[in-house]
Amino acid sequence: MNELPQGNVVAFNNPGMSSEDSLDFDYHDFFENGAVALHLVSADGVILHANKAELDLLGYPTEDYVGRHIAEFYPERDMIDDILTRLSRGEKIARYPARLRARDGSIKHVEITSSGHFRDGKLINTRCFTVDVTDLERTRNELKQQDRTYHQILDGLPVAIYTTDKDGTITYYNRAAADLAGRQPRIGKDKWCVTFKLFTADGKQLPHDECPMAIALKENRPVRNQQATAQRPDGSFFPFLPYPTPLRDEHGNLIGAVNMLLDLTDRQRAEEVRQHLSAIVESSFDAIVSKDLNTIIKSWNHGAERLFGYAADEAIGQSVTMLIPDNHQDEEPRILERIRRGERVEPFETMRQRKDGSLVPVSLTISPVRNATGQIVGASKIARDITSARENEQRINMLMREVNHRVKNQYSVILSMIRETNKRSETPKQFESQVRERIMALSRSHDLLVSADWKGATIGELLAAQAQPFPRSDVIDMSGPSLVLSPNAVQYLGIAFHELATNSAKYGVLSGDDGQISVTWTITGSGASRLFHLTWSEIDGPRVQNLGEGGFGTVVLKRVAPTAVGGQGNLDYGPHGIIWKLEAPLAGVVGSIANHA
């Protein structure tokens, strides 16, 4: 860190200050070793100097802090811009809340007190005191969070609760208090009670300033066992038991009071809690069953009726073993042994038996039930039907096997293409081009299958997809019954159509301006012996140049494609075009048939 000059008159060694601007006493030790973080910033926002407390606060060495723009250490740029703007106008900043980024990346909450040093109306620099309030801010946030949590808890309680200050003025009430009183109390105005009118247990009207809450505040003591009756604005009455309790600070001084109003309409709070828990159990979709230590069923909710088929009066009093299949009967003794030890049985999957004898997979969770003295008297069982979960798991596994099969099938087709093309390619460039074209043809067939959820594609769709890259594809005329090819047929006939179109684009109809391509298909026979017939014929095209005996196209048309669908292929060379015929069992080609008798 730069040393400050010594002496009775001290000036900062920077271009913005002169000896005339210095203090009239030696403050070197005060600046450098003071407990409060201090720094100087130029009119342009550059840090000119910082004391040890400032550097320790943020964890920076002098060389990483002094000389840098102060905005680099503020996560919120608009905050430091506001500070600098106000200082440049001659304003003084006092306890400005801000946040600074420390060297380790943490954020320090600080309060900034600063003023500008001017000469001839021009800002020379600003002097800044930085007070670390991170711990204070953390405490404030914790207190706020505690307050929010406190109110969230109170707001969520089904019991009426409200608070007052020491003078009895209402400062807070929860939703249950407003609902119970039948009115919205006025915070800061209403005193003593949230209720509209009060009466003693024997029916005499009770002034609000004589209610139990008023007594608790005036006498600074809790008030208990003073039942009262309240009237709502709509005229209805309800009996309640208040629990006013004074609130005191750490010195024991009275600061207010909290009151809980226990509605006695149903006479007993315990009964209310029991009904609440009972409602949860009864509304649960899961089967919730309780039993004693002798396996006898004691309670049976609607979820149990739905899952197992027994009505409550059929199940209660029976042994829970009636739900356990013979090959799982050994589970119950082990469960009871753990329950007697007070252990909770974590969820496990097993089988249970319905009233109709059918089996259902369930996930069971079992916990001990204790009486008022803490003695274990039975167990609570929660059974969740996991049939759908298991079916989903099976579907996923089946899908993964299907994907694996299809991927392997694709690899097989592609490897066959590469192997056959490699045998017949004269140059690496020719090999690369032909493999690319054939894989793209396979990809077009695959796109058709994906768009149809792998259910297949029509011959028309397949022909259009394979002919699309070639010129004059509109000269292909198609005729035949409406049918959908199986995924396997789509892949292999797609390759065949690609080879035929490729040859035609080089030597046949698609290479010139004359001729027509006719693709027809029919179905003959009946029942399981029906046959599929397909013919590709080129008419009035150039004189044919054949595919080459033993070429890849010939292999595909004569052997690969026909064999894949369980049929036979025939390739003829007419004077003006190729004729390819395929005959195969209908079942090997077609996924589904439409409009065909």
C-alpha positions as CSV (number, residue, x, y, z in Angstrom):
1,M,0.0,0.0,0.0
2,N,1.3,3.5,-0.8
3,E,2.7,5.2,2.4
4,L,1.1,8.5,3.4
5,P,3.6,11.4,4.0
6,Q,4.5,12.2,7.7
7,G,4.2,15.5,9.5
8,N,1.7,17.9,11.1
9,V,0.3,18.8,7.7
10,V,-0.4,15.8,5.5
11,A,-1.6,15.6,1.9
12,F,-2.4,12.6,-0.2
13,N,0.2,12.0,-2.8
14,N,-2.0,12.2,-5.9
15,P,-2.5,14.6,-8.7
16,G,-5.9,15.8,-7.4
17,M,-4.6,17.3,-4.1
18,S,-2.1,19.9,-3.0
19,S,-0.7,21.0,0.4
20,E,-3.4,23.7,0.6
21,D,-6.1,21.0,0.5
22,S,-4.5,19.0,3.3
23,L,-5.8,18.7,6.9
24,D,-4.3,20.7,9.7
25,F,-3.2,17.7,11.7
26,D,-1.3,14.5,11.2
27,Y,-3.9,11.8,10.3
28,H,-1.6,9.2,8.7
29,D,-2.1,6.8,11.5
30,F,-5.8,7.5,11.7
31,F,-6.3,6.9,8.0
32,E,-4.1,3.8,7.7
33,N,-4.9,2.0,10.9
34,G,-8.4,3.1,11.7
35,A,-11.1,0.4,12.2
36,V,-13.4,2.1,9.7
37,A,-12.8,1.3,6.0
38,L,-11.7,4.5,4.1
39,H,-10.9,5.2,0.5
40,L,-10.5,8.1,-1.9
41,V,-11.9,8.2,-5.4
42,S,-11.0,10.6,-8.2
43,A,-13.6,12.7,-10.0
44,D,-13.5,10.1,-12.7
45,G,-14.3,7.3,-10.3
46,V,-10.8,5.8,-10.0
47,I,-9.7,4.6,-6.6
48,L,-6.8,6.8,-5.5
49,H,-6.2,5.4,-2.0
50,A,-7.6,2.8,0.4
51,N,-6.7,2.1,4.0
52,K,-5.9,-1.3,5.5
53,A,-9.5,-1.7,6.9
54,E,-10.9,-1.2,3.4
55,L,-8.5,-3.7,1.9
56,D,-9.2,-6.2,4.7
57,L,-12.9,-5.8,4.3
58,L,-12.8,-6.9,0.6
59,G,-9.7,-9.1,0.7
60,Y,-7.8,-7.2,-2.1
61,P,-4.1,-6.4,-2.1
62,T,-3.4,-2.7,-2.8
63,E,-2.3,-3.4,-6.4
64,D,-5.6,-5.1,-7.2
65,Y,-7.7,-2.4,-5.8
66,V,-6.1,1.1,-6.0
67,G,-6.1,2.4,-9.5
68,R,-9.2,0.6,-10.6
69,H,-12.6,2.1,-11.2
70,I,-14.8,1.9,-8.2
71,A,-17.7,0.6,-10.3
72,E,-15.8,-2.6,-10.9
73,F,-16.6,-3.6,-7.3
74,Y,-20.3,-2.8,-7.4
75,P,-22.5,-5.7,-8.7
76,E,-25.2,-3.1,-9.4
77,R,-23.8,-0.4,-11.7
78,D,-26.8,1.9,-11.3
79,M,-26.1,2.1,-7.6
80,I,-22.5,3.4,-7.9
81,D,-23.6,5.7,-10.8
82,D,-26.2,7.2,-8.5
83,I,-23.6,7.7,-5.7
84,L,-21.1,9.4,-8.0
85,T,-23.7,11.6,-9.7
86,R,-25.0,12.8,-6.4
87,L,-21.5,13.5,-5.1
88,S,-20.6,15.4,-8.3
89,R,-23.6,17.7,-7.6
90,G,-22.2,18.5,-4.2
91,E,-24.5,16.3,-2.2
92,K,-23.4,14.4,0.8
93,I,-24.1,10.7,1.1
94,A,-24.9,9.3,4.5
95,R,-25.3,5.6,5.3
96,Y,-26.2,4.8,1.7
97,P,-27.0,1.0,1.6
98,A,-24.9,-0.7,-1.1
99,R,-23.3,-4.0,-2.0
100,L,-19.6,-4.6,-2.8
101,R,-18.0,-7.6,-4.4
102,A,-15.1,-9.1,-2.4
103,R,-12.1,-10.7,-4.0
104,D,-13.4,-14.2,-3.1
105,G,-16.6,-13.5,-5.0
106,S,-18.8,-13.0,-2.0
107,I,-21.0,-9.9,-1.6
108,K,-20.5,-7.5,1.3
109,H,-23.4,-5.4,2.5
110,V,-22.1,-2.0,3.4
111,E,-23.3,1.5,4.3
112,I,-21.5,4.3,2.4
113,T,-20.9,7.8,3.9
114,S,-19.2,10.1,1.5
115,S,-18.6,13.7,0.4
116,G,-16.9,15.5,-2.4
117,H,-13.8,17.7,-2.2
118,F,-14.2,20.7,-4.6
119,R,-11.8,23.4,-5.6
120,D,-13.0,26.4,-7.6
121,G,-16.3,24.6,-8.0
122,K,-14.7,21.6,-9.6
123,L,-14.8,18.1,-8.0
124,I,-11.3,17.0,-7.1
125,N,-12.1,13.7,-5.3
126,T,-14.5,12.0,-3.0
127,R,-13.8,10.7,0.5
128,C,-15.7,7.6,1.5
129,F,-16.3,5.7,4.8
130,T,-17.4,2.1,4.2
131,V,-19.1,0.4,7.1
132,D,-19.5,-3.4,6.8
133,V,-23.1,-4.3,7.8
134,T,-23.1,-7.8,6.3
135,D,-23.7,-9.4,9.6
136,L,-26.4,-6.8,10.4
137,E,-28.0,-7.4,7.0
138,R,-27.9,-11.1,7.5
139,T,-29.5,-10.7,10.9
140,R,-32.1,-8.4,9.4
141,N,-32.9,-11.0,6.7
142,E,-33.0,-13.8,9.2
143,L,-35.4,-11.8,11.4
144,K,-37.5,-10.9,8.3
145,Q,-37.5,-14.6,7.3
146,Q,-38.4,-15.6,10.8
147,D,-41.2,-13.1,10.8
148,R,-42.5,-14.3,7.4
149,T,-42.2,-17.9,8.6
150,Y,-44.0,-17.0,11.8
151,H,-46.8,-15.4,9.9
152,Q,-47.0,-18.2,7.4
153,I,-47.3,-20.7,10.2
154,L,-50.0,-18.6,11.9
155,D,-51.8,-18.0,8.5
156,G,-51.8,-21.7,7.9
157,L,-53.2,-22.7,11.2
158,P,-56.9,-23.6,11.5
159,V,-57.1,-21.9,14.9
160,A,-57.9,-18.3,15.4
161,I,-54.9,-16.2,16.5
162,Y,-54.3,-12.5,16.8
163,T,-51.8,-10.1,18.5
164,T,-51.9,-6.7,20.0
165,D,-49.5,-4.1,21.2
166,K,-49.1,-3.3,24.9
167,D,-52.1,-0.9,24.6
168,G,-54.4,-3.6,23.2
169,T,-54.5,-2.3,19.6
170,I,-54.7,-5.2,17.2
171,T,-51.5,-5.6,15.2
172,Y,-52.1,-8.9,13.4
173,Y,-54.7,-11.6,12.9
174,N,-54.8,-14.8,10.8
175,R,-57.4,-15.9,8.3
176,A,-58.9,-18.3,10.8
177,A,-59.5,-15.4,13.3
178,A,-61.4,-13.4,10.6
179,D,-63.4,-16.4,9.6
180,L,-64.3,-17.3,13.2
181,A,-65.2,-13.7,14.0
182,G,-67.1,-13.3,10.8
183,R,-65.5,-9.9,10.1
184,Q,-62.2,-8.3,9.1
185,P,-60.7,-6.6,12.1
186,R,-59.1,-3.2,11.5
187,I,-55.4,-3.4,12.2
188,G,-54.2,-0.4,14.1
189,K,-57.7,0.7,15.1
190,D,-59.6,-2.1,16.8
191,K,-58.7,-2.9,20.4
192,W,-58.7,-5.9,22.6
193,C,-60.7,-8.4,20.5
194,V,-61.4,-9.4,16.9
195,T,-65.0,-10.3,17.7
196,F,-68.0,-8.1,17.0
197,K,-69.7,-8.5,20.4
198,L,-68.9,-10.5,23.5
199,F,-70.9,-12.2,26.2
200,T,-70.0,-14.1,29.3
201,A,-70.7,-17.8,29.6
202,D,-74.0,-17.0,31.4
203,G,-75.1,-14.6,28.6
204,K,-74.3,-11.2,30.0
205,Q,-72.8,-8.7,27.5
206,L,-69.0,-8.2,28.1
207,P,-67.4,-4.9,27.3
208,H,-64.3,-5.3,25.1
209,D,-62.1,-3.5,27.6
210,E,-63.1,-6.1,30.2
211,C,-62.5,-9.2,28.0
212,P,-59.8,-11.7,28.9
213,M,-57.3,-10.1,26.5
214,A,-57.7,-6.7,28.2
215,I,-57.2,-8.3,31.6
216,A,-54.1,-10.1,30.4
217,L,-52.6,-6.8,29.2
218,K,-53.7,-4.7,32.2
219,E,-52.5,-7.2,34.7
220,N,-49.6,-8.5,32.7
221,R,-50.5,-12.2,33.1
222,P,-51.9,-15.0,31.1
223,V,-55.6,-15.6,31.5
224,R,-57.0,-19.1,31.3
225,N,-60.2,-21.0,31.7
226,Q,-62.6,-18.1,31.0
227,Q,-65.0,-19.3,28.4
228,A,-67.0,-16.7,26.5
229,T,-69.5,-16.4,23.7
230,A,-69.1,-14.1,20.7
231,Q,-71.6,-12.7,18.2
232,R,-70.8,-12.2,14.6
233,P,-72.1,-9.3,12.5
234,D,-74.6,-11.7,10.8
235,G,-76.1,-12.4,14.2
236,S,-74.8,-15.9,14.7
237,F,-73.1,-16.9,18.0
238,F,-70.2,-19.2,18.8
239,P,-68.7,-20.3,22.1
240,F,-64.9,-20.1,22.5
241,L,-62.1,-20.4,24.9
242,P,-59.5,-17.7,24.8
243,Y,-55.8,-18.1,25.7
244,P,-54.5,-14.5,26.0
245,T,-50.8,-14.4,26.9
246,P,-48.6,-11.3,27.4
247,L,-45.5,-10.8,25.2
248,R,-42.3,-9.4,26.8
249,D,-39.0,-8.3,25.5
250,E,-35.6,-9.6,26.7
251,H,-35.8,-7.3,29.7
252,G,-39.2,-8.6,30.8
253,N,-41.0,-5.4,29.7
254,L,-44.6,-5.9,28.3
255,I,-44.7,-5.3,24.5
256,G,-48.0,-6.8,23.6
257,A,-50.0,-10.0,23.8
258,V,-51.1,-13.0,21.6
259,N,-54.4,-14.6,21.9
260,M,-55.7,-17.9,20.5
261,L,-59.5,-18.4,20.3
262,L,-60.5,-22.1,20.5
263,D,-63.9,-22.6,18.9
264,L,-66.0,-24.8,21.2
265,T,-68.8,-25.3,18.8
266,D,-67.9,-28.9,18.5
267,R,-67.0,-28.8,22.2
268,Q,-63.6,-30.3,22.1
269,R,-60.5,-29.3,20.2
270,A,-59.3,-32.9,20.3
271,E,-62.4,-33.9,18.3
272,E,-61.6,-31.3,15.7
273,V,-58.1,-32.6,15.3
274,R,-59.4,-36.1,15.0
275,Q,-61.9,-35.1,12.4
276,H,-59.3,-33.2,10.4
277,L,-56.9,-36.2,10.4
278,S,-59.8,-38.5,9.6
279,A,-60.7,-36.3,6.6
280,I,-57.2,-36.6,5.3
281,V,-57.2,-40.4,5.6
282,E,-60.7,-40.8,4.1
283,S,-59.9,-38.5,1.1
284,S,-56.6,-40.3,0.3
285,F,-56.5,-42.2,-2.9
286,D,-54.1,-44.6,-1.2
287,A,-55.4,-47.5,0.9
288,I,-54.8,-46.6,4.6
289,V,-55.4,-49.4,7.0
290,S,-54.7,-49.7,10.7
291,K,-54.4,-53.0,12.6
292,D,-53.6,-54.2,16.1
293,L,-50.7,-56.4,17.0
294,N,-52.8,-59.5,16.4
295,T,-53.2,-58.5,12.7
296,I,-56.9,-57.5,13.2
297,I,-58.0,-54.7,11.0
298,K,-59.2,-51.7,13.0
299,S,-59.8,-49.0,10.4
300,W,-60.4,-49.1,6.6
301,N,-60.6,-46.0,4.4
302,H,-62.3,-45.5,1.0
303,G,-58.9,-45.9,-0.7
304,A,-58.7,-49.4,0.7
305,E,-62.2,-50.1,-0.5
306,R,-61.2,-49.1,-4.0
307,L,-58.0,-51.0,-4.0
308,F,-59.0,-54.3,-2.4
309,G,-62.7,-54.4,-3.1
310,Y,-63.8,-55.0,0.5
311,A,-66.3,-52.5,2.2
312,A,-65.3,-51.2,5.6
313,D,-67.8,-53.4,7.4
314,E,-66.4,-56.5,5.6
315,A,-62.8,-55.7,6.5
316,I,-62.9,-54.3,10.0
317,G,-62.5,-57.1,12.5
318,Q,-60.9,-59.5,10.0
319,S,-57.2,-60.4,9.9
320,V,-55.1,-58.4,7.5
321,T,-53.7,-61.7,6.3
322,M,-56.8,-62.1,4.1
323,L,-55.1,-59.6,1.8
324,I,-51.8,-61.5,1.6
325,P,-51.3,-64.2,-1.1
326,D,-50.2,-67.6,0.1
327,N,-46.7,-67.1,-1.2
328,H,-46.2,-63.9,0.7
329,Q,-47.7,-64.9,4.1
330,D,-44.2,-64.9,5.6
331,E,-44.1,-61.1,5.3
332,E,-46.6,-60.4,8.1
333,P,-44.7,-62.0,11.0
334,R,-41.5,-60.1,10.0
335,I,-43.5,-56.8,9.8
336,L,-45.1,-57.3,13.2
337,E,-41.7,-58.1,14.8
338,R,-40.3,-54.8,13.5
339,I,-43.4,-52.8,14.5
340,R,-43.2,-54.2,18.1
341,R,-39.6,-52.8,18.2
342,G,-41.0,-49.4,17.2
343,E,-39.5,-49.5,13.7
344,R,-41.0,-47.9,10.7
345,V,-41.1,-50.2,7.7
346,E,-39.8,-48.2,4.7
347,P,-41.7,-48.5,1.4
348,F,-41.3,-51.8,-0.3
349,E,-43.0,-53.5,-3.3
350,T,-45.0,-56.6,-2.9
351,M,-48.2,-58.3,-4.0
352,R,-51.6,-58.2,-2.4
353,Q,-54.9,-60.0,-3.1
354,R,-58.2,-58.4,-3.8
355,K,-61.6,-59.6,-2.8
356,D,-62.2,-61.2,-6.3
357,G,-58.9,-63.1,-5.9
358,S,-56.9,-61.0,-8.4
359,L,-53.4,-59.9,-7.4
360,V,-52.3,-56.3,-7.4
361,P,-48.8,-55.0,-7.1
362,V,-48.5,-52.4,-4.3
363,S,-45.9,-50.3,-2.5
364,L,-46.4,-50.7,1.3
365,T,-45.3,-48.2,4.0
366,I,-45.9,-49.4,7.6
367,S,-45.6,-47.4,10.8
368,P,-46.2,-48.2,14.5
369,V,-49.3,-46.8,16.2
370,R,-49.0,-45.7,19.8
371,N,-51.6,-44.9,22.5
372,A,-51.7,-41.8,24.7
373,T,-49.0,-43.3,27.0
374,G,-46.6,-44.1,24.1
375,Q,-47.2,-47.8,24.1
376,I,-47.3,-49.5,20.6
377,V,-50.7,-50.9,20.1
378,G,-50.8,-51.6,16.4
379,A,-49.6,-50.4,13.0
380,S,-50.8,-48.1,10.2
381,K,-50.4,-49.4,6.6
382,I,-50.4,-47.3,3.5
383,A,-50.7,-49.3,0.3
384,R,-50.3,-47.6,-3.1
385,D,-51.3,-49.4,-6.3
386,I,-48.2,-49.5,-8.6
387,T,-49.9,-51.3,-11.5
388,S,-49.6,-48.3,-13.8
389,A,-46.0,-47.7,-12.8
390,R,-45.0,-51.3,-13.6
391,E,-46.8,-51.2,-16.9
392,N,-45.0,-47.9,-17.8
393,E,-41.7,-49.6,-16.9
394,Q,-42.5,-52.5,-19.1
395,R,-43.5,-50.3,-22.0
396,I,-40.2,-48.4,-21.6
397,N,-38.2,-51.6,-21.6
398,M,-40.1,-52.9,-24.6
399,L,-39.5,-49.6,-26.4
400,M,-35.8,-49.8,-25.7
401,R,-35.7,-53.3,-27.1
402,E,-37.5,-52.2,-30.2
403,V,-35.2,-49.2,-30.6
404,N,-32.2,-51.5,-30.2
405,H,-33.6,-53.9,-32.8
406,R,-34.3,-51.1,-35.3
407,V,-30.8,-49.5,-34.9
408,K,-29.2,-52.9,-35.4
409,N,-31.3,-53.4,-38.5
410,Q,-30.3,-50.0,-39.9
411,Y,-26.6,-50.8,-39.2
412,S,-27.0,-54.1,-41.1
413,V,-28.5,-52.4,-44.1
414,I,-25.9,-49.7,-44.2
415,L,-23.0,-52.2,-43.7
416,S,-24.4,-54.2,-46.6
417,M,-24.5,-51.1,-48.8
418,I,-20.9,-50.2,-47.9
419,R,-19.7,-53.8,-48.5
420,E,-21.4,-54.2,-51.9
421,T,-20.5,-50.7,-53.1
422,N,-16.9,-51.2,-52.1
423,K,-16.8,-54.3,-54.2
424,R,-17.9,-52.5,-57.3
425,S,-16.4,-49.0,-57.0
426,E,-13.5,-48.2,-59.2
427,T,-12.2,-45.1,-57.2
428,P,-12.4,-43.9,-53.6
429,K,-14.3,-40.8,-54.9
430,Q,-16.9,-43.0,-56.7
431,F,-17.2,-45.2,-53.6
432,E,-17.8,-42.1,-51.3
433,S,-20.4,-40.6,-53.7
434,Q,-22.3,-43.8,-54.2
435,V,-22.4,-44.7,-50.4
436,R,-23.5,-41.1,-49.6
437,E,-26.4,-41.3,-52.2
438,R,-27.5,-44.7,-51.0
439,I,-27.4,-43.7,-47.3
440,M,-29.4,-40.6,-48.1
441,A,-32.0,-42.8,-49.9
442,L,-32.2,-44.9,-46.8
443,S,-32.6,-41.8,-44.7
444,R,-35.5,-40.6,-46.8
445,S,-37.3,-43.9,-46.2
446,H,-36.5,-43.6,-42.5
447,D,-37.9,-40.1,-42.4
448,L,-41.2,-41.5,-43.8
449,L,-41.3,-44.1,-41.1
450,V,-40.5,-41.7,-38.3
451,S,-43.2,-39.3,-39.4
452,A,-45.7,-42.2,-39.3
453,D,-44.6,-43.4,-35.9
454,W,-42.8,-46.3,-37.6
455,K,-46.1,-47.8,-38.8
456,G,-45.1,-47.8,-42.5
457,A,-45.7,-45.7,-45.6
458,T,-47.7,-46.0,-48.8
459,I,-46.0,-46.9,-52.1
460,G,-46.9,-43.5,-53.5
461,E,-45.2,-41.8,-50.6
462,L,-42.1,-44.0,-50.9
463,L,-41.8,-43.4,-54.6
464,A,-42.2,-39.7,-54.3
465,A,-39.6,-39.5,-51.6
466,Q,-37.0,-41.6,-53.5
467,A,-37.7,-39.8,-56.9
468,Q,-37.6,-36.3,-55.5
469,P,-33.9,-35.7,-55.9
470,F,-34.0,-36.6,-59.6
471,P,-35.1,-34.5,-62.6
472,R,-38.5,-35.2,-64.3
473,S,-39.8,-37.2,-61.3
474,D,-43.3,-36.1,-62.4
475,V,-43.2,-38.6,-65.3
476,I,-43.6,-41.5,-62.9
477,D,-47.2,-42.8,-63.2
478,M,-48.5,-44.9,-60.3
479,S,-51.4,-47.3,-60.2
480,G,-52.6,-49.9,-57.6
481,P,-54.7,-50.5,-54.6
482,S,-54.3,-48.3,-51.5
483,L,-52.0,-50.1,-49.1
484,V,-49.4,-49.3,-46.4
485,L,-46.0,-51.0,-46.7
486,S,-44.5,-52.5,-43.5
487,P,-41.4,-50.7,-42.1
488,N,-39.1,-53.5,-43.4
489,A,-40.6,-53.2,-46.9
490,V,-40.3,-49.4,-46.8
491,Q,-36.5,-49.7,-46.2
492,Y,-35.7,-52.3,-48.8
493,L,-38.2,-51.2,-51.6
494,G,-36.9,-47.7,-50.9
495,I,-33.4,-48.9,-51.8
496,A,-34.7,-50.6,-54.9
497,F,-36.6,-47.5,-56.1
498,H,-33.4,-45.4,-55.5
499,E,-31.3,-47.8,-57.7
500,L,-34.0,-47.8,-60.4
501,A,-34.3,-44.0,-60.4
502,T,-30.5,-43.6,-60.3
503,N,-30.1,-45.8,-63.4
504,S,-33.0,-44.0,-65.1
505,A,-31.4,-40.6,-64.5
506,K,-28.2,-41.8,-66.0
507,Y,-29.4,-43.9,-69.0
508,G,-33.2,-44.1,-69.0
509,V,-36.3,-41.9,-69.1
510,L,-35.2,-39.5,-66.4
511,S,-32.1,-38.7,-68.4
512,G,-33.9,-37.1,-71.3
513,D,-37.1,-35.4,-72.3
514,D,-39.0,-38.4,-73.7
515,G,-40.6,-41.5,-72.2
516,Q,-42.7,-42.4,-69.2
517,I,-42.2,-44.6,-66.1
518,S,-45.1,-46.8,-65.0
519,V,-45.2,-48.3,-61.5
520,T,-48.1,-50.6,-61.0
521,W,-49.0,-53.1,-58.2
522,T,-51.7,-55.6,-57.7
523,I,-52.7,-58.3,-55.2
524,T,-53.8,-61.7,-56.3
525,G,-55.1,-64.8,-54.5
526,S,-57.0,-65.0,-51.3
527,G,-56.5,-65.5,-47.6
528,A,-53.0,-66.3,-46.3
529,S,-51.8,-67.2,-49.9
530,R,-52.3,-63.7,-51.3
531,L,-49.4,-62.4,-53.4
532,F,-48.2,-58.9,-54.0
533,H,-47.0,-58.0,-57.5
534,L,-45.1,-54.8,-58.4
535,T,-43.8,-53.7,-61.8
536,W,-41.5,-50.8,-62.7
537,S,-41.3,-50.3,-66.5
538,E,-39.8,-47.6,-68.6
539,I,-41.6,-46.7,-71.8
540,D,-40.3,-44.9,-74.9
541,G,-37.1,-43.9,-73.2
542,P,-33.5,-44.1,-74.6
543,R,-32.1,-47.4,-75.6
544,V,-31.3,-49.2,-72.4
545,Q,-27.9,-49.6,-71.0
546,N,-28.1,-52.3,-68.4
547,L,-27.1,-51.9,-64.8
548,G,-24.2,-54.1,-65.3
549,E,-24.2,-57.8,-64.5
550,G,-23.4,-58.2,-60.8
551,G,-23.5,-54.5,-60.1
552,F,-24.9,-53.2,-56.8
553,G,-28.2,-52.1,-58.4
554,T,-28.6,-55.6,-60.0
555,V,-27.9,-57.2,-56.6
556,V,-30.4,-55.1,-54.9
557,L,-33.2,-55.6,-57.5
558,K,-32.6,-59.3,-58.0
559,R,-31.6,-60.5,-54.6
560,V,-31.5,-58.0,-51.6
561,A,-34.9,-56.4,-51.9
562,P,-36.9,-59.5,-52.9
563,T,-35.2,-61.6,-50.2
564,A,-36.0,-59.0,-47.5
565,V,-39.7,-59.3,-48.2
566,G,-39.7,-63.1,-48.8
567,G,-40.2,-62.9,-52.6
568,Q,-38.5,-63.0,-56.0
569,G,-37.3,-60.2,-58.3
570,N,-36.9,-60.2,-62.1
571,L,-35.0,-57.6,-64.1
572,D,-35.4,-57.3,-67.9
573,Y,-33.9,-54.9,-70.4
574,G,-36.4,-53.9,-73.1
575,P,-35.3,-51.8,-76.1
576,H,-36.4,-48.6,-74.5
577,G,-36.2,-49.1,-70.8
578,I,-35.8,-51.4,-67.8
579,I,-38.6,-53.6,-66.5
580,W,-38.3,-54.7,-62.9
581,K,-40.9,-57.1,-61.4
582,L,-41.3,-58.1,-57.8
583,E,-43.5,-60.9,-56.5
584,A,-43.8,-61.6,-52.8
585,P,-46.3,-62.8,-50.1
586,L,-48.6,-60.0,-49.2
587,A,-47.8,-60.5,-45.5
588,G,-44.1,-59.9,-46.1
589,V,-44.8,-56.5,-47.8
590,V,-47.9,-54.9,-46.4
591,G,-48.5,-53.4,-43.0
592,S,-52.1,-52.6,-43.6
593,I,-54.5,-52.5,-46.6
594,A,-57.2,-50.0,-47.3
595,N,-60.0,-50.0,-49.9
596,H,-59.1,-53.5,-51.1
597,A,-61.5,-56.4,-51.1
